[in-house]
C-alpha cells in the first residue's frame, strides 16, 4: 500500500539545526533500505505557487501565498504493508523534530494512494 505524507509547519526564519538535518537524512536512508520510502522532497513556501479552483463552470487561478497558518513544507511517498507502518515512519520524523528543534511545531497528514488492492479484480 502506498501512502503520501505531507508535513505541515511554519516556515522559520532560522534554518533547522544541523543535527536535525542529519537525523532526517539517516531516517530517510533507513526507510529507503527497508524498502518503505519511494520519494521525498522539501517544498518552497506557498508564495511561489498558485491555486486553481473550479466553481460552477468558472476556472480561476490565484497566486500564493495562501492563508493557512501552516505551510505544507515537505512530502514523502511510502510503500508499506499497513497504515500503522506509515504512522510509525511519520512519528519517527516528527520525534526527530521534537527532540532536535525545540519549539518547532507541525503535523503530518497521511493519505492513502489508491492501488490495485482498492479495486476488485474483474470477474
C-alpha positions as CSV (number, residue, x, y, z in Angstrom):
1,X,0.0,0.0,0.0
2,X,1.3,3.4,-0.9
3,X,0.8,6.5,1.3
4,X,1.6,10.2,0.8
5,X,2.7,12.1,3.8
6,X,2.5,15.9,4.0
7,X,4.5,17.7,6.6
8,X,2.9,21.0,7.7
9,X,4.6,23.6,9.8
10,X,5.6,27.2,9.9
11,X,8.5,28.2,7.7
12,X,11.1,29.6,10.1
13,X,13.4,32.5,9.6
14,X,16.2,30.3,11.1
15,X,17.4,27.2,9.4
16,X,16.8,23.8,11.0
17,X,19.7,22.7,13.3
18,X,22.3,20.6,11.5
19,X,21.6,17.7,13.9
20,X,18.0,17.6,12.7
21,X,19.1,17.5,9.1
22,X,21.5,14.6,9.9
23,X,18.7,12.8,11.7
24,X,16.3,13.3,8.7
25,X,19.0,12.0,6.3
26,X,19.5,8.9,8.5
27,X,15.8,8.3,8.8
28,X,15.4,8.6,5.0
29,X,18.3,6.1,4.5
30,X,16.7,3.7,7.0
31,X,13.3,3.9,5.3
32,X,14.8,3.5,1.8
33,X,16.9,0.5,2.9
34,X,13.7,-1.0,4.4
35,X,12.0,-0.6,1.0
36,X,9.4,1.7,2.5
37,X,10.4,5.2,1.2
38,X,9.8,5.8,-2.5
39,X,10.3,9.6,-2.8
40,X,10.6,12.7,-0.7
41,X,11.3,16.4,-1.2
42,X,11.0,19.7,0.5
43,X,8.6,22.3,-0.8
44,X,9.0,26.0,-1.3
45,X,6.7,28.4,0.5
46,X,3.2,28.8,-1.0
47,X,4.1,32.3,-2.1
48,X,5.9,30.6,-5.1
49,X,2.8,28.6,-6.0
50,X,-0.7,29.0,-7.3
51,X,-4.1,27.5,-6.5
52,X,-6.7,26.6,-9.2
53,X,-10.3,26.3,-8.4
54,X,-13.4,25.3,-10.4
55,X,-16.7,26.7,-9.1
56,X,-19.7,26.1,-11.3
57,X,-18.2,26.5,-14.8
58,X,-15.6,29.1,-13.8
59,X,-12.0,28.2,-13.5
60,X,-9.8,30.7,-11.5
61,X,-6.1,30.8,-10.7
62,X,-4.8,32.6,-7.6
63,X,-1.2,33.2,-6.9
64,X,0.2,32.2,-3.4
65,X,0.8,32.8,-0.6
66,X,-2.3,31.0,0.8
67,X,-3.9,32.0,4.1
68,X,-3.3,28.7,6.0
69,X,-1.4,29.3,9.3
70,X,0.9,26.3,8.4
71,X,2.5,25.6,5.1
72,X,3.0,22.2,3.5
73,X,6.8,22.1,3.7
74,X,7.7,18.6,2.5
75,X,6.2,15.3,1.3
76,X,7.2,11.7,1.2
77,X,5.7,8.7,-0.5
78,X,5.9,5.3,1.3
79,X,5.2,1.8,0.1
80,X,4.3,-0.2,3.3
81,X,2.3,-3.2,4.5
82,X,-0.1,-1.2,6.7
83,X,-1.3,2.2,7.8
84,X,0.3,1.5,11.2
85,X,3.7,1.2,9.5
86,X,3.5,4.6,7.7
87,X,2.3,6.1,11.0
88,X,5.4,4.8,12.7
89,X,7.7,6.3,10.0
90,X,5.9,9.6,10.2
91,X,6.1,9.6,14.0
92,X,9.8,9.0,13.9
93,X,10.1,12.0,11.6
94,X,8.1,14.2,14.0
95,X,10.0,12.9,17.0
96,X,13.3,14.0,15.4
97,X,11.9,17.5,15.1
98,X,10.6,17.5,18.7
99,X,14.0,16.3,20.0
100,X,16.3,18.4,17.9
101,X,14.5,21.6,17.1
102,X,12.9,22.9,20.4
103,X,9.8,25.0,19.9
104,X,9.1,23.7,16.3
105,X,5.6,22.6,15.9
106,X,3.9,20.8,13.0
107,X,1.8,17.9,11.8
108,X,1.9,15.2,9.2
109,X,-1.2,14.3,7.1
110,X,-1.1,10.7,5.9
111,X,-3.2,10.0,2.8
112,X,-3.6,6.6,1.2
113,X,-3.0,6.4,-2.5
114,X,-5.3,4.2,-4.5
115,X,-3.7,0.9,-5.5
116,X,-4.8,-2.4,-7.1
117,X,-5.9,-3.6,-3.6
118,X,-8.7,-0.9,-3.7
119,X,-10.4,-2.2,-6.8
120,X,-12.0,-5.7,-7.2
121,X,-10.4,-7.8,-9.9
122,X,-12.6,-8.2,-13.0
123,X,-14.6,-11.5,-13.0
